[in-house]
Amino acid sequence: MGNLTLKHLRYFEALARHQHFGRAADASAVSQPALSMQIKELETTLGTDLFERGNRLVRLTGFGAEVAPRIRAILRSVDELADLARAARDRLTGRLRIGVIPTVGPYLLPTLIGNLTRLNADLDIHLRETVTQKLIRELADGRLDTAIVALPVSEPSMTEVALFTEEFLLVRPQSDAGKPVPMRENLCDMGLLLLEEGHCFRDQALSFCKLHASRPREVLDASSLSTLVQMVGAGIGVTLIPEMAVAVETRSAAVAVARFPEPRPSRTIGMIWRNTSPLARDLMEIAQVVRQSALPARG
């Protein structure tokens, strides 16, 4: 085991995650032959194969799947050691890996990144936009430092900090602008458009409308709020969008926006990070920057 290095372990983790030598090499910023050689060295050192090589994809062997959680734990501990050293300084510097859900990212990040850069020019900010469950997994694996999500996530290993609450607004065709706001129970009969499965905003909208996710749907679900709004503008149903998205998504669509009567649907946006993160103090300060950065987006 004397030849085992952190480089071997990081390349193993990248290949296990991407299941493709080319994508793993790109993610690791090395050539594919270099990554392949490191993986082979690791297998030689351990005396057994870690991956099954196919024509297009690679898969973990039984032994590879067994050691994968241990390797990720080692890498997470190494990263936390580096974070501990960073936290001991007067201010946070270096790489900061932030995850964000798609129904927040486009509306918050431009202001947030500008504010963070002005406050601390030494930060090297890396962004990752995906759905909540993937962000939680990547946080747990040490691939992210923090994530901006809808709360609660109810993960015992994560710290949650609420930042702000925003309402959901009804978006309907421009021709419906003067009509009374419908009861939430009637939205499905009006052709309610939703994000595709996996988005927490979809689940929140279904909950507000008292609908079950398993209920058959006749209208195609979308992958973005922009698509939903444009479909409404074309006369295909109605939808709900978060307040921070209204200014961006409705400026070029023939739609009308209305607030629901009380009790109004809403969500709480917050930041999460690992309970064990040495950066917790710095992340609390960044949470304040996120909160302030959201004010313009919410009007």
Order of alpha helices (4+ residues) and beta strands (2+ residues): alpha-alpha-alpha-beta-beta-alpha-beta-alpha-beta-alpha-beta-beta-beta-alpha-alpha-beta-alpha-beta-beta-alpha
